[in-house]
């Protein structure tokens, strides 16, 4: 098999789980060619892994000169007019309501024709997508045009906010299989798919390589770490409020925030207003190696999100034997058992977050116990090599 992997923007610093999955599949002997709708910004090329992947990825928008678009689409009309016009009809039939929805759908069909031609030229036999939104629409249309089968990995949570807009039902119906990252995710997919499609909804976890997180260093018991996008959904304002509340009773507490996003300036302003500038460091995007080092230097990992799938960064923290404090949402309870392999709090509950932080900061033995069980959990159920092998099996099943 020769598999094309498509995402909207690749490789991003925030989507290292896709890069690891691609690498693991290649290590298993699969021929994986990466494709992306658009080039990722230079701020995402934070390590050698991202630089290497960017150099070998096919970028659809970058290839879409007028002549290229006309030749690719005309080529499909001449080669397989029935499939081409069937794909065009599918684009119109699944377009969101309104002029804007139709306009975007026309853009997606143009991109799909270019992707389909690229796959045909390079002998691609299967197309796989991550995220399931706009880029998955392109994948579905490219599959219809080219008759190359496709599948996708379903993450959530945002796809579940607008499942009808993104025609999740049609994508599931047409896909050879759907890799759901959690049982929660699979259950949501069942809501929007027919009973006949239930069997194609497979559980394939995102995963990590536990060996990357074996090195530990001595810490002072006061280091908090957050890794994620600086966006409202991550709940960082609550975390800053908690640090401010604890700054007098726990004056040595320091929070390091790795990541970037639309709310960074506002969060930096909040930290200044709260008077905790000396207790907080904003580090921006960092490489995988730098994140691993930050985990080793931390005592407690905190992710107070309001909506998630199953965050890979939690797996990384758990693999590093760090106690984790996060929220009881979506698929997270499938990763973390409250009081056993981490601590779960109600999302948006400022008091619960602050009190749990204080408890964990005051009890190093508890942190050690949680961290040890956390590593055992991810080694057993969220190892990227094991999960990639499952995915490879499903890929091979589509060719039989």
Secondary structure, DSSP 8 states (H G I E B T S, - for coil): -EEEEEEEE-S-GGGHHHHHHHHHHHHTT-EEEEEEEE---GGG--SHHHHHHHHT-EEHHHH--HHHHHHHHHHHHHH-HHHHHHHHHHHHHT--SHHHHHHHHHHHHHHHHHHHHHHHHTT--EEEEESSSHHHHHHHHHHHHH---EEEEE--SGGGTSTTTTTHHHHHHHSS-EEESSHHHHHHHHHTS-GGGGGGEEE----B-GGGG-------S-EEEEES-SSGGG-HHHHHHHHHHHTTTTTT-EEEEEB--TTHHHHHHHHHHHT-GGGEEEEES--HHHHHHHHHT-SEEEE--SS-S--HHHHHHHHTT-EEEEE--TTHHHH--BTTTBEEE-TT-HHHHHHHHHHHHH-HHHHHHHHHHHHHHHHHH-BHHHHHHHHHHHHHHHT-
